[in-house]
């Protein structure tokens, strides 16, 4: 495994459309030595607003509990737009892991936002 991005837990959250992807991501992070802070949601049965979960991710970063976060929503756009309203967050929309960049580079955002495929 390459150098770890952070020793703090990575905060993850999704709206109702990304519950399955969030579960797979949490498993992968744990298997690769990362702690995970799950900021919701846990059910696809009830529609929820992605913006509420982006705010939860930003709060984890603001409070210093996480250095990085991953938001998942139907398009990824709403998580990224909402997260970027906070001055201490740099969120970017990704379409695949290869777009995430090198850990520790100057281009590394604090938050990655994905759409489930």
ChimeraX commands (.cxc) that place a marker at each C-alpha (Angstrom):
marker #1 position 0.00,0.00,0.00 radius 0.5
marker #1 position 1.20,3.51,-0.76 radius 0.5
marker #1 position 1.63,6.26,1.80 radius 0.5
marker #1 position -1.53,6.98,3.79 radius 0.5
marker #1 position -3.30,10.24,3.05 radius 0.5
marker #1 position -4.15,10.92,6.71 radius 0.5
marker #1 position -4.17,9.31,10.14 radius 0.5
marker #1 position -7.54,10.88,10.97 radius 0.5
marker #1 position -10.76,9.15,9.95 radius 0.5
marker #1 position -12.10,10.00,6.51 radius 0.5
marker #1 position -15.65,11.35,6.71 radius 0.5
marker #1 position -18.11,9.87,4.22 radius 0.5
marker #1 position -21.73,10.69,3.47 radius 0.5
marker #1 position -24.33,10.14,0.79 radius 0.5
marker #1 position -27.85,10.95,-0.17 radius 0.5
marker #1 position -30.34,8.14,-0.77 radius 0.5
marker #1 position -28.86,7.33,-4.20 radius 0.5
marker #1 position -25.38,6.39,-3.03 radius 0.5
marker #1 position -25.95,4.11,-0.04 radius 0.5
marker #1 position -24.50,1.00,-1.73 radius 0.5
marker #1 position -21.42,2.88,-3.00 radius 0.5
marker #1 position -20.84,4.40,0.44 radius 0.5
marker #1 position -20.91,0.93,2.02 radius 0.5
marker #1 position -18.36,-0.38,-0.50 radius 0.5
marker #1 position -16.16,2.68,0.03 radius 0.5
marker #1 position -16.26,2.29,3.83 radius 0.5
marker #1 position -15.22,-1.37,3.47 radius 0.5
marker #1 position -12.35,-0.45,1.14 radius 0.5
marker #1 position -11.12,2.34,3.41 radius 0.5
marker #1 position -11.17,0.06,6.46 radius 0.5
marker #1 position -9.39,-2.72,4.57 radius 0.5
marker #1 position -6.66,-0.25,3.59 radius 0.5
marker #1 position -6.02,1.02,7.10 radius 0.5
marker #1 position -8.21,4.13,7.20 radius 0.5
marker #1 position -10.67,5.04,9.89 radius 0.5
marker #1 position -14.13,6.06,8.70 radius 0.5
marker #1 position -16.62,8.54,10.10 radius 0.5
marker #1 position -20.01,7.72,8.59 radius 0.5
marker #1 position -22.08,10.90,8.37 radius 0.5
marker #1 position -25.14,9.20,6.82 radius 0.5
marker #1 position -27.51,8.36,5.25 radius 0.5
marker #1 position -28.01,4.65,5.82 radius 0.5
marker #1 position -31.13,3.94,3.80 radius 0.5
marker #1 position -32.09,4.30,0.16 radius 0.5
marker #1 position -35.77,3.90,1.08 radius 0.5
marker #1 position -36.24,7.54,2.11 radius 0.5
marker #1 position -35.30,10.50,-0.10 radius 0.5
marker #1 position -32.91,12.92,1.58 radius 0.5
marker #1 position -31.23,16.16,0.52 radius 0.5
marker #1 position -27.56,15.84,-0.46 radius 0.5
marker #1 position -26.89,19.37,0.79 radius 0.5
marker #1 position -27.62,18.36,4.39 radius 0.5
marker #1 position -24.97,15.65,4.19 radius 0.5
marker #1 position -22.40,17.92,2.54 radius 0.5
marker #1 position -22.80,20.26,5.52 radius 0.5
marker #1 position -22.14,17.34,7.88 radius 0.5
marker #1 position -18.93,16.53,5.99 radius 0.5
marker #1 position -17.80,20.16,6.13 radius 0.5
marker #1 position -18.45,20.19,9.88 radius 0.5
marker #1 position -16.16,17.17,10.34 radius 0.5
marker #1 position -13.37,19.02,8.54 radius 0.5
marker #1 position -14.03,22.34,10.35 radius 0.5
marker #1 position -13.94,20.61,13.73 radius 0.5
marker #1 position -10.63,18.93,12.88 radius 0.5
marker #1 position -12.03,15.42,13.27 radius 0.5
marker #1 position -11.28,14.65,9.61 radius 0.5
marker #1 position -8.82,16.09,7.12 radius 0.5
marker #1 position -10.65,14.63,4.13 radius 0.5
marker #1 position -14.20,13.71,3.17 radius 0.5
marker #1 position -16.06,11.89,0.43 radius 0.5
marker #1 position -19.58,12.90,-0.54 radius 0.5
marker #1 position -21.77,10.81,-2.81 radius 0.5
marker #1 position -24.98,12.00,-4.44 radius 0.5
marker #1 position -26.95,11.41,-7.62 radius 0.5
marker #1 position -24.72,13.62,-9.77 radius 0.5
marker #1 position -21.93,14.51,-7.34 radius 0.5
marker #1 position -22.52,18.15,-8.22 radius 0.5
marker #1 position -24.76,19.06,-5.29 radius 0.5
marker #1 position -22.26,17.71,-2.74 radius 0.5
marker #1 position -19.40,19.61,-4.42 radius 0.5
marker #1 position -21.31,22.88,-4.79 radius 0.5
marker #1 position -22.53,22.82,-1.19 radius 0.5
marker #1 position -19.17,21.81,0.28 radius 0.5
marker #1 position -17.40,24.60,-1.60 radius 0.5
marker #1 position -19.56,27.18,0.17 radius 0.5
marker #1 position -17.32,26.66,3.20 radius 0.5
marker #1 position -13.99,28.52,3.02 radius 0.5
marker #1 position -12.03,25.67,4.62 radius 0.5
marker #1 position -13.20,23.06,2.07 radius 0.5
marker #1 position -11.95,22.49,-1.47 radius 0.5
marker #1 position -14.35,20.01,-3.04 radius 0.5
marker #1 position -14.07,18.55,-6.51 radius 0.5
marker #1 position -16.33,16.32,-8.58 radius 0.5
marker #1 position -14.73,13.04,-9.62 radius 0.5
marker #1 position -15.84,10.45,-12.14 radius 0.5
marker #1 position -13.30,7.82,-11.10 radius 0.5
marker #1 position -10.49,7.17,-8.65 radius 0.5
marker #1 position -7.82,8.05,-11.21 radius 0.5
marker #1 position -8.98,11.68,-11.02 radius 0.5
marker #1 position -8.29,11.90,-7.28 radius 0.5
marker #1 position -4.66,12.96,-7.74 radius 0.5
marker #1 position -1.57,12.18,-5.73 radius 0.5
marker #1 position -1.94,12.31,-1.94 radius 0.5
marker #1 position -0.23,15.35,-0.49 radius 0.5
marker #1 position 0.07,17.20,-3.78 radius 0.5
marker #1 position -0.87,20.86,-3.92 radius 0.5
marker #1 position -3.96,19.90,-5.93 radius 0.5
marker #1 position -5.31,17.51,-3.27 radius 0.5
marker #1 position -8.78,18.70,-2.26 radius 0.5
marker #1 position -10.24,18.27,1.21 radius 0.5
marker #1 position -13.39,16.69,-0.21 radius 0.5
marker #1 position -14.11,14.42,-3.14 radius 0.5
marker #1 position -17.65,14.14,-4.51 radius 0.5
marker #1 position -18.81,11.17,-6.56 radius 0.5
marker #1 position -21.92,10.07,-8.37 radius 0.5
marker #1 position -22.80,6.37,-8.01 radius 0.5
marker #1 position -22.56,4.43,-11.27 radius 0.5
marker link #1:1,2 radius 0.2
marker link #1:2,3 radius 0.2
marker link #1:3,4 radius 0.2
marker link #1:4,5 radius 0.2
marker link #1:5,6 radius 0.2
marker link #1:6,7 radius 0.2
marker link #1:7,8 radius 0.2
marker link #1:8,9 radius 0.2
marker link #1:9,10 radius 0.2
marker link #1:10,11 radius 0.2
marker link #1:11,12 radius 0.2
marker link #1:12,13 radius 0.2
marker link #1:13,14 radius 0.2
marker link #1:14,15 radius 0.2
marker link #1:15,16 radius 0.2
marker link #1:16,17 radius 0.2
marker link #1:17,18 radius 0.2
marker link #1:18,19 radius 0.2
marker link #1:19,20 radius 0.2
marker link #1:20,21 radius 0.2
marker link #1:21,22 radius 0.2
marker link #1:22,23 radius 0.2
marker link #1:23,24 radius 0.2
marker link #1:24,25 radius 0.2
marker link #1:25,26 radius 0.2
marker link #1:26,27 radius 0.2
marker link #1:27,28 radius 0.2
marker link #1:28,29 radius 0.2
marker link #1:29,30 radius 0.2
marker link #1:30,31 radius 0.2
marker link #1:31,32 radius 0.2
marker link #1:32,33 radius 0.2
marker link #1:33,34 radius 0.2
marker link #1:34,35 radius 0.2
marker link #1:35,36 radius 0.2
marker link #1:36,37 radius 0.2
marker link #1:37,38 radius 0.2
marker link #1:38,39 radius 0.2
marker link #1:39,40 radius 0.2
marker link #1:40,41 radius 0.2
marker link #1:41,42 radius 0.2
marker link #1:42,43 radius 0.2
marker link #1:43,44 radius 0.2
marker link #1:44,45 radius 0.2
marker link #1:45,46 radius 0.2
marker link #1:46,47 radius 0.2
marker link #1:47,48 radius 0.2
marker link #1:48,49 radius 0.2
marker link #1:49,50 radius 0.2
marker link #1:50,51 radius 0.2
marker link #1:51,52 radius 0.2
marker link #1:52,53 radius 0.2
marker link #1:53,54 radius 0.2
marker link #1:54,55 radius 0.2
marker link #1:55,56 radius 0.2
marker link #1:56,57 radius 0.2
marker link #1:57,58 radius 0.2
marker link #1:58,59 radius 0.2
marker link #1:59,60 radius 0.2
marker link #1:60,61 radius 0.2
marker link #1:61,62 radius 0.2
marker link #1:62,63 radius 0.2
marker link #1:63,64 radius 0.2
marker link #1:64,65 radius 0.2
marker link #1:65,66 radius 0.2
marker link #1:66,67 radius 0.2
marker link #1:67,68 radius 0.2
marker link #1:68,69 radius 0.2
marker link #1:69,70 radius 0.2
marker link #1:70,71 radius 0.2
marker link #1:71,72 radius 0.2
marker link #1:72,73 radius 0.2
marker link #1:73,74 radius 0.2
marker link #1:74,75 radius 0.2
marker link #1:75,76 radius 0.2
marker link #1:76,77 radius 0.2
marker link #1:77,78 radius 0.2
marker link #1:78,79 radius 0.2
marker link #1:79,80 radius 0.2
marker link #1:80,81 radius 0.2
marker link #1:81,82 radius 0.2
marker link #1:82,83 radius 0.2
marker link #1:83,84 radius 0.2
marker link #1:84,85 radius 0.2
marker link #1:85,86 radius 0.2
marker link #1:86,87 radius 0.2
marker link #1:87,88 radius 0.2
marker link #1:88,89 radius 0.2
marker link #1:89,90 radius 0.2
marker link #1:90,91 radius 0.2
marker link #1:91,92 radius 0.2
marker link #1:92,93 radius 0.2
marker link #1:93,94 radius 0.2
marker link #1:94,95 radius 0.2
marker link #1:95,96 radius 0.2
marker link #1:96,97 radius 0.2
marker link #1:97,98 radius 0.2
marker link #1:98,99 radius 0.2
marker link #1:99,100 radius 0.2
marker link #1:100,101 radius 0.2
marker link #1:101,102 radius 0.2
marker link #1:102,103 radius 0.2
marker link #1:103,104 radius 0.2
marker link #1:104,105 radius 0.2
marker link #1:105,106 radius 0.2
marker link #1:106,107 radius 0.2
marker link #1:107,108 radius 0.2
marker link #1:108,109 radius 0.2
marker link #1:109,110 radius 0.2
marker link #1:110,111 radius 0.2
marker link #1:111,112 radius 0.2
marker link #1:112,113 radius 0.2
marker link #1:113,114 radius 0.2
marker link #1:114,115 radius 0.2
marker link #1:115,116 radius 0.2
marker link #1:116,117 radius 0.2
view
